[in-house]
Amino acid sequence: MKQDTLEGKAKTKNGVKRLCFSIICILLEVIFIITIVTRLNEYAEIINLFTRILSGILVLGLYASNKTSSMKMPWVILILIFPIMGVGLYLLIGLNGGTHKMRERYAEIDSKLLPMLPDSQECLSRIKETIPKAGNIASYIQRNSQYPIYQNTDIVYFDEAVKGLEAQLKDLEKAQKFIFMEYHAIEDAEAWHKIQDVLEERVKAGVEVRVFYDDMGSIGFINTDFVKKMEAIGIHCRVFNPFMPGLNLFLNNRDHRKITVIDGKVGFTGGYNLANEYFNYTHPYGQWKDTGIRLEGDAVQSLTVTFLEMWNAVSDKAANDSDFSKYLFHYDYAAQQTGFVQPYADSPMDNEQVGEEVYISMINKAEKYCWFMTPYLIITDEMTHALCLAAKRGVDVRIITPGIPDKKFIYN
């Protein structure tokens, strides 16, 4: 494994070089565009008029949009003060909704996948009767993201990421049909090597294995050679939204999901990525605190759909799944726990901030306490107002953030 470690370090350096090269290329393109526009002196009046009109349209559009004020105001200020640069940047990354082609692709996949999830009206009625406040939130999630609520699911909570990894490895070793893994960041190092060894063994046993990661999240840990390495040992691998040396309308959308699905029966999710620092194999920021959960039972179906949606959305149709039924099926399982479970996902293809709305709804309904632990406290004005109002109502509001941040500019 020492040779693999050396290769991993080389890949990390290559990934950083690729990131720097891509950023330089994008900056050069922006400078080139600005230079061309500003040097067209003979058309200066026309360009200025066009830019002002477009700026006005964009500002009015932003004002009328359902974006949060903290998302609107920086763009409005930038567009009004620096029209050419502001308009250009907003059209490139501010729209944050992807291209028409991407929207169509997501819609087509969702039209096939989401109807395969079970009807949860009976379960939804039960939670509304037993826990009305939670029932209303569950109803919102189901209506706006189409992910149902379940029972018949056992949950195990891990207060340390390394405990989640240990349980994950044991379940991966038992896989018989398929393994799906989707993560924001994967580091080609010790923690991943433990997983890779198990995946390679399961591939030899005939198990289908898929690995999916976000390029920006992993760019400091690995590079595109990682895909070739995985394919060489029989692991299917795809990358979400590769960071390329060029302007990209979809650039600002990143995949922050952390999901493992095993045979459609067991699932893992939580806050940890598959990198050494999350499991305290290394300590670049002191003791790393993160959590995870293990699901077994009916609710795993939603994790499967979440993975398949993104996996198929980023690739050409010819290489995509034609039959989802072999991954989405009902099996007999009798859960020991009786609680309600509702895994759900947000999408960059709509303007509904499902995740934030769920948190705000929970805060607004809180009566005793709201305790949060987060690595990055970057909240909107709406979220800030909800937290402050809860505190004014007498709710015990507490927020824990790291004493040693891994991204200092956020704390500044």
N, C-alpha and C positions, 0 to 999 in steps of 0.2 A: 504493500500500500504506500510505501515511501515514494516510489516512482509516480504513483497517482497524485500524491501530495505536491510533488515538484511540478507536475503537469498542471495541477490546479492553480498553483501560484503563477505559472506562466500565463495561463488563461486569464487570470485576474488582471495581470498587467496589460494583456492584449485588449481586454474589455475596457479598461480605463483609457487606453490609447484610442480605441474606437470611439468612445464617448467624446473625448477631446477633439478628435478629428471631425466628428459629426457636428459638434457645436461650432467649431471654426467655420465649417462649410456653410452652416445656416446663417451665421453672422455675416459671412462674405456675401451670401445671396441677398440678405436684407440690405446691406450697405450698397450693393450693386443696384438694387431696385430704387433705393432712395436717391442714389447718384444720378441714375437715368432720369428719374422724375424731376429732380431739381435742376438738371442741366438743360431741360427742354424749355429754354427761356422764351422762345417764340410762341410757345403754347402755355406760358405761365398763367395767363388770365383764365384760360379755359380749364386748365388743370386745377387751379385754385378754386374756381367756381364749382367744378365737379366734386372736388374733395369736400368743400363746405356743405354742398347739398347732401352728399353721401354721409358726412358726419352728422348732419341734422337728422337724417332718416334713421341712422343707427342709434343715436341718442334717444330719439322718440321711441324706437323699437325696444331699447333697453328699459326705458322708463315704464313701458306698457307690459313688459314681460313679467312672468311670475318668478323670476330669479330673486334671491334674497338681496337686501340692500347692500350688504357687504360684498356681494359679487357685482352689483351694478355700478356703484360709485367709483371704484378704481378705473373701470373702463370708461365711464363718462368723463372723468377728469382727464385721462390720457388722450381721449379722442378730441376733446375741446382744446387742450393746450398744444398738443402735437398732432394735428389732423392726419397728416400723411402716414406717420409711423403708427399712430393709434388705430386708424382705419385698417391699415395693413395687418397689424398684429391681431386685431379683433377678428378679422375675416379668416386668419390662419388658425388661431388657437382659441379665440374667445367664444366661438359658436358652440364648441364642446358637444356637438351632437352627431358628429360623423357625417359622412356623405350620404346622398340619396341612395346610392348603391348599397352602402352598409345598412341603412335602415331597412331596405327591401330584403336583404339577406337575413337580418335578425327576425323580421316579421315572418318570413317564410319558415324559418326554423321553429319559431315559437308556435306557429299555427299547427305544426306537427307534434311538437313535444308537449306543450302545456295541456292539451286535451287528454293526454295519457295519464295525467295525475288523477288520483281518486277524487270522487265527489265528497266534500267534507261538510255538507250542510247539516248533517246530523250531529257531527262533532262540534260544529260552530254553534249550534243551538244549545248544546250542553254547556259550553263554556260561558255563553251569554247568561244562562240560568244560574250557574254556580259562581262565576266571577265576572259580573257585568262589565267592569272597567276593562279587564283584559279582553273580554269578548268584543268590545267595540274596536279595539286596536287590531285584533285578529281579523275582524271583518274588513277594516281598511286595507290591511296587507293583502288579503285575498282579492279584493276588488281592484287594487291598483298594481299588484305585481303578479296576481293569479296563482300564488303559492298557497295551498290549502293548509289547514291546521289538522294535526294528528293526535291520536292517543296511541296506545299499544307500542310505545317506544321507551326503552330504558336509556337513561343518561348517566354518564360518569363524568364528574368535573375534576380536572387536574389543576392544582394550584401552582404547579411549576411545569414549565414546558418540557423539561427532561422526562418527567413522569408520563407526559403525553406521548413523547417519542418512544419510550420503552413499551408502552401498551400498543402503539402503532406498529412497531416492529413485530410483536407477537402475533397481531392480527394479520399482518401482511404475509407472514409465514404460512398462514392457514388458507390463503386465497386459492380458489379452485377454478374460477371462471375469468374474472377480469379485475384489474386494479386501475383506478383513475386518480391522478394526483394533479392538482392545480394550485400553484403558489406564486406569490408576488416575487419572492426572492429564493433562489437556490444557490448555495455555495458549493463548489466542487472541492469539498474538504471532508473532514472526519465524520461529521454527522450525516452528510449525504452519502458517504461511502458505505456506512452501515446499512442505509436503506437500499442503495444500489446493489449491494451484495445479495440482499434478499430478493429484490426484483429480478436480478439476473437468474437466480435459482428458480424462481417461479416461472419465468419465461421458458426455461428448459423443461418445466413440467407441463407446458402447454397453456399457461395463463396469458391472457391478453393484457398488456401493460401499456398505459398511456401516461405521459408526463407533459405538463403544460405550464409554462412560466412567463412572467412579464419581463420583457427585454430590459426596460429601464430599471426595474427593481433588481435584476440580476446582473446588470452590465458591469458592476464592479467586482463580481465574483466569478463570472464565466463569460464566454463569448460564443459565437455561432458554432465553433468546433464541438461544443457540448452536444449539440443535436446529432452530429455525425457519430460521436462516441456512443450515444444512446442507441441510435439506429443500428450500429454495428453489433450490439449485443442483444438486439431484438426488441428494444423498447421504443415504441412510437413516441415521437417528441415533436411538439409544436411550440411556437413562440408568439406571444400576444403583442401586436403592434410594434414590430421591430423599429428601433431608433436608427433612422437612416440619415446620411448626410444630405438632407434636402428638406424643404418646407413641406409640411404634412398637415392636412386639415384635421386629422384624427390624432395628432401627436399628443394632445393634452389628456387623452383618455388612457388610464392605466388600470391594470387588473390587480386589485388588492385582495383577492379571495385567497383563502387558505383551506383547501378541501382535499380529503382523501376518501375515496369510496372503494369498498372491498366487496365484490360479488353482489352489490346492490343491497347488502344486508347490514353492513357495518360502515359507519362513517366517522370521520374525524374533522373537526374544524376548531377555530379559535384564533388567537392572536399571533402565534409563532410561525415564522418562516423556517425553511430548511437550511439554516446557516449556523455555523458554530457558536456565534455569540448568543443566540437565543437559548442555547442549552448550557451556557457557561463553560464550554470547552475552551473558549478564549474570553478575555475580559477587557475589551477595549474601552468599555464605559462602566466598569465596576460590575457588581452582581446584577445580572439581567433578570428582570421579573416579567414573566408572561404566563398566560393560561391557555387551557384547551379543554375541549369536551369530546367525549366519545358517544356516538349514538348507535343504537342497535334496534331495529324494528322498522315500522312502516314509514317513519319520517325520513329515512335515508333516501327514499325515492326523490325527494325534492333536491337533495344534494346531487344525485345522479343527473337530474334534468339541468341543474345549474351548470354542471361540468359540460354536458353534451351540447348545451346551447352555445357556449363560448368556443368550444373545440371546433364545432362545425362552422361557426361564423367567420373564423379567421382563415379558412382555407377554401380553395376552389371546389366547386360542387362535385367534380369527378372523384375527388378523394374523400368525400364525406360519407357519413352513414346513410344507408338506404333503409335500414330496418332497426328502429329503436326498441322494438318489443323484446329483443334478447337482453336488453339492459334494464328494462322497466317491466317488472312482473310482480305479482302478489305471491308471497310464500307464507306458510304457516309459522307464526311466531306468537308466543304468549308472554307479554311483558310483565314484569313484576311490579313496575311502577304504574301509577294511574294518571299521572299529570299530562298536561297538554304541551305539544311541541310544534313549532312552526318555523322551520328553516325558510329563509327567503333571500332574494338577491335583488340588487338594484341594477339598472341598465343605463348606459350612456346614450341610448337611443330615444329617450323621452325626457321631458322636462319635469317629471315628478320626482322630488327628492324623498323617496320612500324611507330611506334610513333615518334621515334627519326628522322627518315628520313623526316617525315612530317614537324616537327619543323625546321629542317635544310633547307628544301626547302622554307618554309615561310620566314626564315631569309635571305636566299640568294636572294629572290625576293623583299625584302623590299626596299622601296625608301625613306620613310619619318621617320618612327619610329618603334621600336620593344620594347614593354613594357612587362615585365614578373613579375609575383608574384608567388613565390614558397616557400614551407616550407623547402625544402631540395635542395640546389644547389650542386648536384653531377653530373657533366656533363663530357662528354667524350672530348678527344682532338679535335675530329672532330667538336663537338658543340662549343667548345671554339674558334676554328679557324673561324667558321662561324660568331660568334658574334663579334669577333675582326675585321674581314674583313668588316662586316657591318658598324661598327663604323668608320673604316678608309674611307669608302665610303661617310661618312657624315650622316649616319642614326643615329637617336637619340635612343641609346640603353640604357634601364634602367632595373634594376633587383631589386626587393624588396624581402628581406628575413626577417624572424621574428627577433625582437630584443631580445626575450627570447626564445631560442631554446628548443624543447622538447627532442632532442637527441643531447647532447653536443658533443659527440665524432665526429659527422659529421662536426662540426664547428672547431674542433681542428685539 
